[in-house]
Amino acid sequence: MDSTKHSEAFLKTRTVLKEARNKLAELSQSNLADIHVSHEWSWIPYVKDHLDFLVEQLSGVEQALRDAPPPVSPEDLARLTEKQEK
């Protein structure tokens, strides 16, 4: 962890995301062969695939967390967009 002082909300968010990711990863390692997702909700029948996707998404959000307000000016948004496109 870097030495930057983070807000309480940031630290709580990061902790909850990490805990959720770890629990979902743990569950994904279980025998889930007899559990499926209804075809009315998803065309992907395997619970493991859904859990693995959620773990991946939570990891990405956790790594991308920033303890600062989002950009609000059009210039800030343009700068961020340019950085992401590179």
mmCIF file as gemmi writes it, N, C-alpha and C atoms, coordinates in Angstrom:
data_model
loop_
_atom_site.group_PDB
_atom_site.id
_atom_site.type_symbol
_atom_site.label_atom_id
_atom_site.label_alt_id
_atom_site.label_comp_id
_atom_site.label_asym_id
_atom_site.label_entity_id
_atom_site.label_seq_id
_atom_site.pdbx_PDB_ins_code
_atom_site.Cartn_x
_atom_site.Cartn_y
_atom_site.Cartn_z
_atom_site.occupancy
_atom_site.B_iso_or_equiv
_atom_site.pdbx_formal_charge
_atom_site.auth_seq_id
_atom_site.auth_asym_id
_atom_site.pdbx_PDB_model_num
ATOM 1 N N . MET Axp A 1 ? 0.85 -1.187 0 1 0 ? 1 A 1
ATOM 2 C CA . MET Axp A 1 ? 0 0 0 1 0 ? 1 A 1
ATOM 3 C C . MET Axp A 1 ? 0.887 1.238 0 1 0 ? 1 A 1
ATOM 4 N N . ASP Axp A 2 ? 0.49 2.214 -0.769 1 0 ? 2 A 1
ATOM 5 C CA . ASP Axp A 2 ? 1.288 3.43 -0.8 1 0 ? 2 A 1
ATOM 6 C C . ASP Axp A 2 ? 1.079 4.236 0.479 1 0 ? 2 A 1
ATOM 7 N N . SER Axp A 3 ? 1.926 5.237 0.65 1 0 ? 3 A 1
ATOM 8 C CA . SER Axp A 3 ? 1.884 6.005 1.895 1 0 ? 3 A 1
ATOM 9 C C . SER Axp A 3 ? 0.859 7.135 1.862 1 0 ? 3 A 1
ATOM 10 N N . THR Axp A 4 ? 0.089 7.248 0.787 1 0 ? 4 A 1
ATOM 11 C CA . THR Axp A 4 ? -0.938 8.276 0.684 1 0 ? 4 A 1
ATOM 12 C C . THR Axp A 4 ? -2.006 8.046 1.746 1 0 ? 4 A 1
ATOM 13 N N . LYS Axp A 5 ? -2.451 9.11 2.347 1 0 ? 5 A 1
ATOM 14 C CA . LYS Axp A 5 ? -3.514 9.004 3.346 1 0 ? 5 A 1
ATOM 15 C C . LYS Axp A 5 ? -4.857 8.922 2.604 1 0 ? 5 A 1
ATOM 16 N N . HIS Axp A 6 ? -5.566 7.833 2.828 1 0 ? 6 A 1
ATOM 17 C CA . HIS Axp A 6 ? -6.833 7.612 2.124 1 0 ? 6 A 1
ATOM 18 C C . HIS Axp A 6 ? -8.014 7.927 3.037 1 0 ? 6 A 1
ATOM 19 N N . SER Axp A 7 ? -9.137 8.267 2.403 1 0 ? 7 A 1
ATOM 20 C CA . SER Axp A 7 ? -10.356 8.54 3.158 1 0 ? 7 A 1
ATOM 21 C C . SER Axp A 7 ? -10.918 7.243 3.733 1 0 ? 7 A 1
ATOM 22 N N . GLU Axp A 8 ? -11.74 7.38 4.739 1 0 ? 8 A 1
ATOM 23 C CA . GLU Axp A 8 ? -12.378 6.223 5.374 1 0 ? 8 A 1
ATOM 24 C C . GLU Axp A 8 ? -13.257 5.48 4.371 1 0 ? 8 A 1
ATOM 25 N N . ALA Axp A 9 ? -13.972 6.223 3.541 1 0 ? 9 A 1
ATOM 26 C CA . ALA Axp A 9 ? -14.846 5.601 2.539 1 0 ? 9 A 1
ATOM 27 C C . ALA Axp A 9 ? -14.03 4.785 1.541 1 0 ? 9 A 1
ATOM 28 N N . PHE Axp A 10 ? -12.887 5.31 1.124 1 0 ? 10 A 1
ATOM 29 C CA . PHE Axp A 10 ? -12.019 4.602 0.185 1 0 ? 10 A 1
ATOM 30 C C . PHE Axp A 10 ? -11.536 3.29 0.802 1 0 ? 10 A 1
ATOM 31 N N . LEU Axp A 11 ? -11.031 3.363 2.028 1 0 ? 11 A 1
ATOM 32 C CA . LEU Axp A 11 ? -10.503 2.175 2.696 1 0 ? 11 A 1
ATOM 33 C C . LEU Axp A 11 ? -11.59 1.121 2.907 1 0 ? 11 A 1
ATOM 34 N N . LYS Axp A 12 ? -12.788 1.563 3.292 1 0 ? 12 A 1
ATOM 35 C CA . LYS Axp A 12 ? -13.899 0.631 3.494 1 0 ? 12 A 1
ATOM 36 C C . LYS Axp A 12 ? -14.298 -0.016 2.17 1 0 ? 12 A 1
ATOM 37 N N . THR Axp A 13 ? -14.376 0.779 1.12 1 0 ? 13 A 1
ATOM 38 C CA . THR Axp A 13 ? -14.743 0.259 -0.197 1 0 ? 13 A 1
ATOM 39 C C . THR Axp A 13 ? -13.735 -0.778 -0.66 1 0 ? 13 A 1
ATOM 40 N N . ARG Axp A 14 ? -12.459 -0.457 -0.53 1 0 ? 14 A 1
ATOM 41 C CA . ARG Axp A 14 ? -11.414 -1.389 -0.957 1 0 ? 14 A 1
ATOM 42 C C . ARG Axp A 14 ? -11.48 -2.687 -0.147 1 0 ? 14 A 1
ATOM 43 N N . THR Axp A 15 ? -11.703 -2.574 1.145 1 0 ? 15 A 1
ATOM 44 C CA . THR Axp A 15 ? -11.789 -3.758 2.007 1 0 ? 15 A 1
ATOM 45 C C . THR Axp A 15 ? -12.973 -4.64 1.621 1 0 ? 15 A 1
ATOM 46 N N . VAL Axp A 16 ? -14.132 -4.037 1.41 1 0 ? 16 A 1
ATOM 47 C CA . VAL Axp A 16 ? -15.337 -4.804 1.056 1 0 ? 16 A 1
ATOM 48 C C . VAL Axp A 16 ? -15.165 -5.468 -0.309 1 0 ? 16 A 1
ATOM 49 N N . LEU Axp A 17 ? -14.606 -4.758 -1.277 1 0 ? 17 A 1
ATOM 50 C CA . LEU Axp A 17 ? -14.38 -5.349 -2.599 1 0 ? 17 A 1
ATOM 51 C C . LEU Axp A 17 ? -13.43 -6.539 -2.508 1 0 ? 17 A 1
ATOM 52 N N . LYS Axp A 18 ? -12.369 -6.391 -1.725 1 0 ? 18 A 1
ATOM 53 C CA . LYS Axp A 18 ? -11.401 -7.477 -1.567 1 0 ? 18 A 1
ATOM 54 C C . LYS Axp A 18 ? -12.047 -8.687 -0.896 1 0 ? 18 A 1
ATOM 55 N N . GLU Axp A 19 ? -12.826 -8.449 0.158 1 0 ? 19 A 1
ATOM 56 C CA . GLU Axp A 19 ? -13.507 -9.548 0.852 1 0 ? 19 A 1
ATOM 57 C C . GLU Axp A 19 ? -14.493 -10.251 -0.08 1 0 ? 19 A 1
ATOM 58 N N . ALA Axp A 20 ? -15.269 -9.481 -0.834 1 0 ? 20 A 1
ATOM 59 C CA . ALA Axp A 20 ? -16.247 -10.067 -1.757 1 0 ? 20 A 1
ATOM 60 C C . ALA Axp A 20 ? -15.537 -10.881 -2.833 1 0 ? 20 A 1
ATOM 61 N N . ARG Axp A 21 ? -14.461 -10.335 -3.374 1 0 ? 21 A 1
ATOM 62 C CA . ARG Axp A 21 ? -13.693 -11.042 -4.405 1 0 ? 21 A 1
ATOM 63 C C . ARG Axp A 21 ? -13.153 -12.356 -3.853 1 0 ? 21 A 1
ATOM 64 N N . ASN Axp A 22 ? -12.587 -12.308 -2.662 1 0 ? 22 A 1
ATOM 65 C CA . ASN Axp A 22 ? -12.025 -13.518 -2.057 1 0 ? 22 A 1
ATOM 66 C C . ASN Axp A 22 ? -13.093 -14.575 -1.792 1 0 ? 22 A 1
ATOM 67 N N . LYS Axp A 23 ? -14.255 -14.149 -1.289 1 0 ? 23 A 1
ATOM 68 C CA . LYS Axp A 23 ? -15.351 -15.101 -1.014 1 0 ? 23 A 1
ATOM 69 C C . LYS Axp A 23 ? -15.869 -15.721 -2.311 1 0 ? 23 A 1
ATOM 70 N N . LEU Axp A 24 ? -16.019 -14.903 -3.36 1 0 ? 24 A 1
ATOM 71 C CA . LEU Axp A 24 ? -16.495 -15.437 -4.638 1 0 ? 24 A 1
ATOM 72 C C . LEU Axp A 24 ? -15.468 -16.384 -5.252 1 0 ? 24 A 1
ATOM 73 N N . ALA Axp A 25 ? -14.191 -16.058 -5.131 1 0 ? 25 A 1
ATOM 74 C CA . ALA Axp A 25 ? -13.137 -16.937 -5.643 1 0 ? 25 A 1
ATOM 75 C C . ALA Axp A 25 ? -13.155 -18.267 -4.885 1 0 ? 25 A 1
ATOM 76 N N . GLU Axp A 26 ? -13.331 -18.197 -3.569 1 0 ? 26 A 1
ATOM 77 C CA . GLU Axp A 26 ? -13.403 -19.41 -2.744 1 0 ? 26 A 1
ATOM 78 C C . GLU Axp A 26 ? -14.596 -20.268 -3.164 1 0 ? 26 A 1
ATOM 79 N N . LEU Axp A 27 ? -15.743 -19.635 -3.347 1 0 ? 27 A 1
ATOM 80 C CA . LEU Axp A 27 ? -16.947 -20.356 -3.764 1 0 ? 27 A 1
ATOM 81 C C . LEU Axp A 27 ? -16.762 -20.97 -5.151 1 0 ? 27 A 1
ATOM 82 N N . SER Axp A 28 ? -16.105 -20.259 -6.032 1 0 ? 28 A 1
ATOM 83 C CA . SER Axp A 28 ? -15.885 -20.74 -7.393 1 0 ? 28 A 1
ATOM 84 C C . SER Axp A 28 ? -15.044 -22.017 -7.418 1 0 ? 28 A 1
ATOM 85 N N . GLN Axp A 29 ? -14.23 -22.224 -6.382 1 0 ? 29 A 1
ATOM 86 C CA . GLN Axp A 29 ? -13.393 -23.423 -6.312 1 0 ? 29 A 1
ATOM 87 C C . GLN Axp A 29 ? -14.165 -24.643 -5.792 1 0 ? 29 A 1
ATOM 88 N N . SER Axp A 30 ? -15.385 -24.427 -5.32 1 0 ? 30 A 1
ATOM 89 C CA . SER Axp A 30 ? -16.22 -25.523 -4.821 1 0 ? 30 A 1
ATOM 90 C C . SER Axp A 30 ? -16.766 -26.348 -5.979 1 0 ? 30 A 1
ATOM 91 N N . ASN Axp A 31 ? -17.326 -27.493 -5.652 1 0 ? 31 A 1
ATOM 92 C CA . ASN Axp A 31 ? -17.968 -28.321 -6.669 1 0 ? 31 A 1
ATOM 93 C C . ASN Axp A 31 ? -19.341 -27.715 -6.974 1 0 ? 31 A 1
ATOM 94 N N . LEU Axp A 32 ? -19.44 -27.088 -8.107 1 0 ? 32 A 1
ATOM 95 C CA . LEU Axp A 32 ? -20.679 -26.398 -8.497 1 0 ? 32 A 1
ATOM 96 C C . LEU Axp A 32 ? -21.393 -27.107 -9.643 1 0 ? 32 A 1
ATOM 97 N N . ALA Axp A 33 ? -21.022 -28.361 -9.895 1 0 ? 33 A 1
ATOM 98 C CA . ALA Axp A 33 ? -21.556 -29.092 -11.046 1 0 ? 33 A 1
ATOM 99 C C . ALA Axp A 33 ? -23.074 -29.231 -11.03 1 0 ? 33 A 1
ATOM 100 N N . ASP Axp A 34 ? -23.67 -29.312 -9.853 1 0 ? 34 A 1
ATOM 101 C CA . ASP Axp A 34 ? -25.121 -29.525 -9.768 1 0 ? 34 A 1
ATOM 102 C C . ASP Axp A 34 ? -25.909 -28.215 -9.673 1 0 ? 34 A 1
ATOM 103 N N . ILE Axp A 35 ? -25.222 -27.091 -9.777 1 0 ? 35 A 1
ATOM 104 C CA . ILE Axp A 35 ? -25.897 -25.79 -9.673 1 0 ? 35 A 1
ATOM 105 C C . ILE Axp A 35 ? -25.809 -25.095 -11.028 1 0 ? 35 A 1
ATOM 106 N N . HIS Axp A 36 ? -26.945 -24.609 -11.488 1 0 ? 36 A 1
ATOM 107 C CA . HIS Axp A 36 ? -26.945 -23.914 -12.78 1 0 ? 36 A 1
ATOM 108 C C . HIS Axp A 36 ? -27.724 -22.608 -12.662 1 0 ? 36 A 1
ATOM 109 N N . VAL Axp A 37 ? -27.625 -21.813 -13.71 1 0 ? 37 A 1
ATOM 110 C CA . VAL Axp A 37 ? -28.339 -20.543 -13.784 1 0 ? 37 A 1
ATOM 111 C C . VAL Axp A 37 ? -29.499 -20.729 -14.753 1 0 ? 37 A 1
ATOM 112 N N . SER Axp A 38 ? -30.639 -20.241 -14.381 1 0 ? 38 A 1
ATOM 113 C CA . SER Axp A 38 ? -31.832 -20.387 -15.215 1 0 ? 38 A 1
ATOM 114 C C . SER Axp A 38 ? -31.618 -19.79 -16.604 1 0 ? 38 A 1
ATOM 115 N N . HIS Axp A 39 ? -32.073 -20.524 -17.616 1 0 ? 39 A 1
ATOM 116 C CA . HIS Axp A 39 ? -31.949 -20.02 -18.99 1 0 ? 39 A 1
ATOM 117 C C . HIS Axp A 39 ? -32.799 -18.764 -19.209 1 0 ? 39 A 1
ATOM 118 N N . GLU Axp A 40 ? -33.765 -18.522 -18.33 1 0 ? 40 A 1
ATOM 119 C CA . GLU Axp A 40 ? -34.58 -17.31 -18.436 1 0 ? 40 A 1
ATOM 120 C C . GLU Axp A 40 ? -33.779 -16.059 -18.047 1 0 ? 40 A 1
ATOM 121 N N . TRP Axp A 41 ? -32.72 -16.262 -17.288 1 0 ? 41 A 1
ATOM 122 C CA . TRP Axp A 41 ? -31.898 -15.138 -16.846 1 0 ? 41 A 1
ATOM 123 C C . TRP Axp A 41 ? -30.621 -15.016 -17.658 1 0 ? 41 A 1
ATOM 124 N N . SER Axp A 42 ? -30.039 -16.154 -18.048 1 0 ? 42 A 1
ATOM 125 C CA . SER Axp A 42 ? -28.756 -16.114 -18.74 1 0 ? 42 A 1
ATOM 126 C C . SER Axp A 42 ? -28.628 -17.287 -19.7 1 0 ? 42 A 1
ATOM 127 N N . TRP Axp A 43 ? -27.951 -17.045 -20.812 1 0 ? 43 A 1
ATOM 128 C CA . TRP Axp A 43 ? -27.661 -18.117 -21.763 1 0 ? 43 A 1
ATOM 129 C C . TRP Axp A 43 ? -26.4 -18.873 -21.349 1 0 ? 43 A 1
ATOM 130 N N . ILE Axp A 44 ? -25.745 -18.441 -20.278 1 0 ? 44 A 1
ATOM 131 C CA . ILE Axp A 44 ? -24.565 -19.136 -19.757 1 0 ? 44 A 1
ATOM 132 C C . ILE Axp A 44 ? -25.035 -19.961 -18.555 1 0 ? 44 A 1
ATOM 133 N N . PRO Axp A 45 ? -25.1 -21.268 -18.695 1 0 ? 45 A 1
ATOM 134 C CA . PRO Axp A 45 ? -25.695 -22.089 -17.645 1 0 ? 45 A 1
ATOM 135 C C . PRO Axp A 45 ? -24.802 -22.343 -16.435 1 0 ? 45 A 1
ATOM 136 N N . TYR Axp A 46 ? -23.517 -22.101 -16.554 1 0 ? 46 A 1
ATOM 137 C CA . TYR Axp A 46 ? -22.595 -22.516 -15.502 1 0 ? 46 A 1
ATOM 138 C C . TYR Axp A 46 ? -22.359 -21.43 -14.462 1 0 ? 46 A 1
ATOM 139 N N . VAL Axp A 47 ? -22.676 -21.744 -13.215 1 0 ? 47 A 1
ATOM 140 C CA . VAL Axp A 47 ? -22.486 -20.806 -12.109 1 0 ? 47 A 1
ATOM 141 C C . VAL Axp A 47 ? -21.017 -20.426 -11.993 1 0 ? 47 A 1
ATOM 142 N N . LYS Axp A 48 ? -20.128 -21.392 -12.174 1 0 ? 48 A 1
ATOM 143 C CA . LYS Axp A 48 ? -18.693 -21.116 -12.072 1 0 ? 48 A 1
ATOM 144 C C . LYS Axp A 48 ? -18.268 -20.01 -13.032 1 0 ? 48 A 1
ATOM 145 N N . ASP Axp A 49 ? -18.774 -20.028 -14.252 1 0 ? 49 A 1
ATOM 146 C CA . ASP Axp A 49 ? -18.429 -18.981 -15.221 1 0 ? 49 A 1
ATOM 147 C C . ASP Axp A 49 ? -18.879 -17.607 -14.74 1 0 ? 49 A 1
ATOM 148 N N . HIS Axp A 50 ? -20.048 -17.534 -14.156 1 0 ? 50 A 1
ATOM 149 C CA . HIS Axp A 50 ? -20.556 -16.265 -13.619 1 0 ? 50 A 1
ATOM 150 C C . HIS Axp A 50 ? -19.695 -15.793 -12.451 1 0 ? 50 A 1
ATOM 151 N N . LEU Axp A 51 ? -19.353 -16.705 -11.553 1 0 ? 51 A 1
ATOM 152 C CA . LEU Axp A 51 ? -18.528 -16.349 -10.393 1 0 ? 51 A 1
ATOM 153 C C . LEU Axp A 51 ? -17.142 -15.883 -10.828 1 0 ? 51 A 1
ATOM 154 N N . ASP Axp A 52 ? -16.552 -16.595 -11.778 1 0 ? 52 A 1
ATOM 155 C CA . ASP Axp A 52 ? -15.225 -16.202 -12.261 1 0 ? 52 A 1
ATOM 156 C C . ASP Axp A 52 ? -15.262 -14.811 -12.904 1 0 ? 52 A 1
ATOM 157 N N . PHE Axp A 53 ? -16.331 -14.524 -13.628 1 0 ? 53 A 1
ATOM 158 C CA . PHE Axp A 53 ? -16.49 -13.194 -14.226 1 0 ? 53 A 1
ATOM 159 C C . PHE Axp A 53 ? -16.594 -12.123 -13.135 1 0 ? 53 A 1
ATOM 160 N N . LEU Axp A 54 ? -17.381 -12.399 -12.106 1 0 ? 54 A 1
ATOM 161 C CA . LEU Axp A 54 ? -17.525 -11.439 -11.011 1 0 ? 54 A 1
ATOM 162 C C . LEU Axp A 54 ? -16.201 -11.21 -10.29 1 0 ? 54 A 1
ATOM 163 N N . VAL Axp A 55 ? -15.44 -12.266 -10.07 1 0 ? 55 A 1
ATOM 164 C CA . VAL Axp A 55 ? -14.128 -12.134 -9.434 1 0 ? 55 A 1
ATOM 165 C C . VAL Axp A 55 ? -13.228 -11.23 -10.278 1 0 ? 55 A 1
ATOM 166 N N . GLU Axp A 56 ? -13.244 -11.444 -11.578 1 0 ? 56 A 1
ATOM 167 C CA . GLU Axp A 56 ? -12.434 -10.625 -12.489 1 0 ? 56 A 1
ATOM 168 C C . GLU Axp A 56 ? -12.865 -9.158 -12.434 1 0 ? 56 A 1
ATOM 169 N N . GLN Axp A 57 ? -14.161 -8.915 -12.445 1 0 ? 57 A 1
ATOM 170 C CA . GLN Axp A 57 ? -14.668 -7.544 -12.398 1 0 ? 57 A 1
ATOM 171 C C . GLN Axp A 57 ? -14.32 -6.86 -11.077 1 0 ? 57 A 1
ATOM 172 N N . LEU Axp A 58 ? -14.5 -7.558 -9.97 1 0 ? 58 A 1
ATOM 173 C CA . LEU Axp A 58 ? -14.176 -6.981 -8.662 1 0 ? 58 A 1
ATOM 174 C C . LEU Axp A 58 ? -12.683 -6.681 -8.547 1 0 ? 58 A 1
ATOM 175 N N . SER Axp A 59 ? -11.852 -7.55 -9.089 1 0 ? 59 A 1
ATOM 176 C CA . SER Axp A 59 ? -10.41 -7.301 -9.084 1 0 ? 59 A 1
ATOM 177 C C . SER Axp A 59 ? -10.082 -6.031 -9.842 1 0 ? 59 A 1
ATOM 178 N N . GLY Axp A 60 ? -10.699 -5.867 -10.999 1 0 ? 60 A 1
ATOM 179 C CA . GLY Axp A 60 ? -10.46 -4.669 -11.804 1 0 ? 60 A 1
ATOM 180 C C . GLY Axp A 60 ? -10.901 -3.409 -11.097 1 0 ? 60 A 1
ATOM 181 N N . VAL Axp A 61 ? -12.076 -3.437 -10.486 1 0 ? 61 A 1
ATOM 182 C CA . VAL Axp A 61 ? -12.575 -2.262 -9.77 1 0 ? 61 A 1
ATOM 183 C C . VAL Axp A 61 ? -11.669 -1.952 -8.588 1 0 ? 61 A 1
ATOM 184 N N . GLU Axp A 62 ? -11.284 -2.993 -7.859 1 0 ? 62 A 1
ATOM 185 C CA . GLU Axp A 62 ? -10.416 -2.805 -6.69 1 0 ? 62 A 1
ATOM 186 C C . GLU Axp A 62 ? -9.082 -2.166 -7.088 1 0 ? 62 A 1
ATOM 187 N N . GLN Axp A 63 ? -8.493 -2.631 -8.168 1 0 ? 63 A 1
ATOM 188 C CA . GLN Axp A 63 ? -7.217 -2.095 -8.625 1 0 ? 63 A 1
ATOM 189 C C . GLN Axp A 63 ? -7.336 -0.679 -9.184 1 0 ? 63 A 1
ATOM 190 N N . ALA Axp A 64 ? -8.495 -0.346 -9.718 1 0 ? 64 A 1
ATOM 191 C CA . ALA Axp A 64 ? -8.676 0.959 -10.346 1 0 ? 64 A 1
ATOM 192 C C . ALA Axp A 64 ? -9.224 2.02 -9.394 1 0 ? 64 A 1
ATOM 193 N N . LEU Axp A 65 ? -9.475 1.656 -8.137 1 0 ? 65 A 1
ATOM 194 C CA . LEU Axp A 65 ? -10.011 2.635 -7.171 1 0 ? 65 A 1
ATOM 195 C C . LEU Axp A 65 ? -9.068 3.815 -7.015 1 0 ? 65 A 1
ATOM 196 N N . ARG Axp A 66 ? -9.632 4.981 -6.949 1 0 ? 66 A 1
ATOM 197 C CA . ARG Axp A 66 ? -8.864 6.197 -6.689 1 0 ? 66 A 1
ATOM 198 C C . ARG Axp A 66 ? -9.582 6.962 -5.593 1 0 ? 66 A 1
ATOM 199 N N . ASP Axp A 67 ? -8.818 7.544 -4.726 1 0 ? 67 A 1
ATOM 200 C CA . ASP Axp A 67 ? -9.383 8.3 -3.607 1 0 ? 67 A 1
ATOM 201 C C . ASP Axp A 67 ? -9.382 9.779 -3.953 1 0 ? 67 A 1
ATOM 202 N N . ALA Axp A 68 ? -10.161 10.12 -4.948 1 0 ? 68 A 1
ATOM 203 C CA . ALA Axp A 68 ? -10.268 11.507 -5.391 1 0 ? 68 A 1
ATOM 204 C C . ALA Axp A 68 ? -11.597 11.652 -6.117 1 0 ? 68 A 1
ATOM 205 N N . PRO Axp A 69 ? -12.109 12.85 -6.163 1 0 ? 69 A 1
ATOM 206 C CA . PRO Axp A 69 ? -13.355 13.039 -6.911 1 0 ? 69 A 1
ATOM 207 C C . PRO Axp A 69 ? -13.117 12.8 -8.4 1 0 ? 69 A 1
ATOM 208 N N . PRO Axp A 70 ? -14.12 12.335 -9.1 1 0 ? 70 A 1
ATOM 209 C CA . PRO Axp A 70 ? -13.964 12.107 -10.542 1 0 ? 70 A 1
ATOM 210 C C . PRO Axp A 70 ? -13.798 13.435 -11.274 1 0 ? 70 A 1
ATOM 211 N N . PRO Axp A 71 ? -13.215 13.393 -12.467 1 0 ? 71 A 1
ATOM 212 C CA . PRO Axp A 71 ? -13.066 14.631 -13.232 1 0 ? 71 A 1
ATOM 213 C C . PRO Axp A 71 ? -14.435 15.21 -13.57 1 0 ? 71 A 1
ATOM 214 N N . VAL Axp A 72 ? -14.528 16.509 -13.535 1 0 ? 72 A 1
ATOM 215 C CA . VAL Axp A 72 ? -15.817 17.134 -13.812 1 0 ? 72 A 1
ATOM 216 C C . VAL Axp A 72 ? -15.78 18.05 -15.03 1 0 ? 72 A 1
ATOM 217 N N . SER Axp A 73 ? -14.633 18.574 -15.356 1 0 ? 73 A 1
ATOM 218 C CA . SER Axp A 73 ? -14.577 19.487 -16.492 1 0 ? 73 A 1
ATOM 219 C C . SER Axp A 73 ? -14.408 18.697 -17.793 1 0 ? 73 A 1
ATOM 220 N N . PRO Axp A 74 ? -14.888 19.238 -18.893 1 0 ? 74 A 1
ATOM 221 C CA . PRO Axp A 74 ? -14.711 18.572 -20.186 1 0 ? 74 A 1
ATOM 222 C C . PRO Axp A 74 ? -13.227 18.35 -20.511 1 0 ? 74 A 1
ATOM 223 N N . GLU Axp A 75 ? -12.375 19.267 -20.078 1 0 ? 75 A 1
ATOM 224 C CA . GLU Axp A 75 ? -10.942 19.118 -20.323 1 0 ? 75 A 1
ATOM 225 C C . GLU Axp A 75 ? -10.377 17.909 -19.575 1 0 ? 75 A 1
ATOM 226 N N . ASP Axp A 76 ? -10.804 17.753 -18.317 1 0 ? 76 A 1
ATOM 227 C CA . ASP Axp A 76 ? -10.361 16.603 -17.536 1 0 ? 76 A 1
ATOM 228 C C . ASP Axp A 76 ? -10.829 15.292 -18.173 1 0 ? 76 A 1
ATOM 229 N N . LEU Axp A 77 ? -12.072 15.267 -18.593 1 0 ? 77 A 1
ATOM 230 C CA . LEU Axp A 77 ? -12.607 14.071 -19.23 1 0 ? 77 A 1
ATOM 231 C C . LEU Axp A 77 ? -11.853 13.763 -20.524 1 0 ? 77 A 1
ATOM 232 N N . ALA Axp A 78 ? -11.558 14.781 -21.303 1 0 ? 78 A 1
ATOM 233 C CA . ALA Axp A 78 ? -10.821 14.586 -22.549 1 0 ? 78 A 1
ATOM 234 C C . ALA Axp A 78 ? -9.429 14.035 -22.273 1 0 ? 78 A 1
ATOM 235 N N . ARG Axp A 79 ? -8.762 14.559 -21.246 1 0 ? 79 A 1
ATOM 236 C CA . ARG Axp A 79 ? -7.426 14.072 -20.884 1 0 ? 79 A 1
ATOM 237 C C . ARG Axp A 79 ? -7.47 12.605 -20.48 1 0 ? 79 A 1
ATOM 238 N N . LEU Axp A 80 ? -8.446 12.235 -19.686 1 0 ? 80 A 1
ATOM 239 C CA . LEU Axp A 80 ? -8.57 10.841 -19.264 1 0 ? 80 A 1
ATOM 240 C C . LEU Axp A 80 ? -8.86 9.929 -20.455 1 0 ? 80 A 1
ATOM 241 N N . THR Axp A 81 ? -9.719 10.357 -21.338 1 0 ? 81 A 1
ATOM 242 C CA . THR Axp A 81 ? -10.049 9.577 -22.51 1 0 ? 81 A 1
ATOM 243 C C . THR Axp A 81 ? -8.819 9.366 -23.387 1 0 ? 81 A 1
ATOM 244 N N . GLU Axp A 82 ? -8.023 10.413 -23.558 1 0 ? 82 A 1
ATOM 245 C CA . GLU Axp A 82 ? -6.798 10.297 -24.363 1 0 ? 82 A 1
ATOM 246 C C . GLU Axp A 82 ? -5.841 9.293 -23.732 1 0 ? 82 A 1
ATOM 247 N N . LYS Axp A 83 ? -5.693 9.321 -22.412 1 0 ? 83 A 1
ATOM 248 C CA . LYS Axp A 83 ? -4.788 8.398 -21.728 1 0 ? 83 A 1
ATOM 249 C C . LYS Axp A 83 ? -5.246 6.959 -21.891 1 0 ? 83 A 1
ATOM 250 N N . GLN Axp A 84 ? -6.567 6.726 -21.824 1 0 ? 84 A 1
ATOM 251 C CA . GLN Axp A 84 ? -7.088 5.373 -21.908 1 0 ? 84 A 1
ATOM 252 C C . GLN Axp A 84 ? -6.969 4.818 -23.326 1 0 ? 84 A 1
ATOM 253 N N . GLU Axp A 85 ? -7.002 5.675 -24.319 1 0 ? 85 A 1
ATOM 254 C CA . GLU Axp A 85 ? -6.927 5.229 -25.714 1 0 ? 85 A 1
ATOM 255 C C . GLU Axp A 85 ? -5.512 4.84 -26.111 1 0 ? 85 A 1
ATOM 256 N N . LYS Axp A 86 ? -4.519 5.328 -25.374 1 0 ? 86 A 1
ATOM 257 C CA . LYS Axp A 86 ? -3.121 5.033 -25.718 1 0 ? 86 A 1
ATOM 258 C C . LYS Axp A 86 ? -2.717 3.662 -25.316 1 0 ? 86 A 1
